[in-house]
Amino acid sequence: MTTNKNDKFNARTVSEEGKSIVYLSGELDLSVAPDFRLVMEPLVGDSEVDLAINLKELKYIDSTGIGILLSILKARHSANASFSVEEVPTQIQKLFDMTGIAKFFEPQENSQ
């Protein structure tokens, strides 16, 4: 488990049985983008592992955060590797809908 924490943003990674889930909480914006990229960089490149980002505890995301999610999606797609965004809060889902990116982050059915 990897954790990156500061006063307004936290990214906690849980890896098990071929899947890594990154749990985000707080605010994902320009000021914490470098921290988020550091957490995500080794995970994005590992195409052998299913990757998910859980937004349940995320309170805010700006265009920089959205851009990072889209770059992760693009990199994972290019590597033919799975990527999903889970438990999107209502206010963030509205932003995804307004910006037109919601279609790229369709909810994934739980296969368990």
Secondary structure by P-SEA (a helix, b strand, c coil): cbbbbcccbbbbbbbcccbbbbbbcccccccaaaaaaaacccccccccbbbbbbccccccccaaaaaaaaaaaaaaaaaccccccccccaaaaaaaaaaccccccccccccc
